[in-house]
Amino acid sequence: MNALYNYRIANHIPMNAIADFLGIDREFYPKYESGEFVLDLESLEKLADLYGIDLMDLYDDKVVKNSILRFLFQDARTVITENDLREIAKFRRVIKEYEKMEKLN
């Protein structure tokens, strides 16, 4: 799944921060990005929420949507915690649901 890699890089999030966020061993996460292992649905949903995208966007290796996260974390001195990513994912989930409701109107 190159999209996992592409979204992580586009958002300037270190691999170890994503592994911690998902509760995955840091040594195994690269295997998910390479496609050697497949993430479970719950983990994919967490990543979709974090990146503010639809779950299916993680299956499209060609599309990486612009992200405000890249501006927040582009400074290498910024330390990204698991809690930071959890809070961003919650906020993004609210935005996605709001956008869905707007489409219904």
N, C-alpha and C positions, 0 to 999 in steps of 0.2 A: 504494500500500500504506500506508494510514493506520496500520496496526499497527506499522510500523517507527518512525514518529513517536511513536505512543502509548507504546510500550515505552521508547523513548529518554527521553522526557519523564518517564515514571513512575519511571525509574531515575536521573533527574537527571544524565544523561551528556551533555556537550556534543557537538554535531554533529561538530566537528573531531576529537574523541577517537575517535568511532566511525569516521570516515573513515580516520584513521590506523591504527586497529585492523584495518580491512579492507584497507588498502593501496589505498584509493581516493582520487583527487584530491578535496580538500576542496571545490572548486568544483562538482563533479559530484554529491556525495552528496545534496544537497537534491532532485535530480531522481529519485533512487531513492525517497526518502520520499514524493514527490508522485505517484509512479507513472509518471512520464514515461519512466524507464528501469527495467529489471528486473535485480535482482541475480542473480548466478549462484548455483548450489546451494551451492557451498563457502562463499560469504559468508553465505548464509542460515543454514547450519548453524553457522557461527561465532557469529552473532547469537543463535540459539536456545540454544547453549551458554552464552553470556554471560548471557542473561536467565534461564537455568534453565528453559526451556520446551521443549515439543515443536515441531518444525519447523512443523507445521500451525497452531500458534497464531499464527504470523506472517501467516497468511492470514485470520485472524478479526479484523476491525477493532473488534469490540464488546467483546472480552475482553482485559483487561490484568491479569495476575496480579500480586498484591502482590510486592514485591521488597525484600530486605534492602539492595540497592545504594542505594536512595533514601536510606536512613539514613546510609550511608557517605559519600555524595557530595552531600548536601544543602547543606553549607557551601560557599559560592561560593569560599572561599579554598583549598579542596582542589584540588590539581592532579592530574588523572587522566592517567596515562601509558598509552601503548600496552601496555607490559609489565604494568601493573596489570590492564588488561582481559584480556590474554592469560592471566594467572594465575587470574583469577576464572573465566574460561570453562573452563579445565582443571578447576578444582574443581567447578564446576557440572556438567560432563560426568560426573564421577565420581558425583556425587549422583544424577543422572538414571539412570545405569546401575544403581546400587544400588537405586533405587526400582523399576526394571523387574524386577530379580532378586527383590525382595521380593514383587512381584505374582505371580511364578511359584510361590512357596511356599504 
